Amino acid sequence: MTEAFGTDLEITIPPPITAVLGLSDGRDAHMERIAEQGRMAWQAATGYNDRALVEAQIGRRKFVIGPELNAREMNRQVTENQIATKSLNRMTRLGRAVFKRAA
């Protein structure tokens, strides 16, 4: 299922494992592809992995810097967010844990 926010942004939401074919909510094509190729191939084909990376980065930002902006004026909020983003990017460049799939 995809949901559109704004004009050209489209977010793919995976169907739940208990989803049933035939419900006319737009999930049938996704469910068929998952059944044929597997969930990992579906995630790669639909760009779902990119969404997960973005959500993880937003979670890191909220955890490290905080969920709210302190400034009241918009131009100061923009500056505050730019500083926070540059700080988080610098921390990310310093090193992140490297994970390897185990058998």
Secondary structure, DSSP 8 states (H G I E B T S, - for coil): -EEEETTTEEEE----TT--TT-SSS-HHHHHHHHHH-HHHHHHHHTHHHHHHHHHHHHHHHHHT-SS----SHHHHHHHHHHHHHHHHHHHHH---------
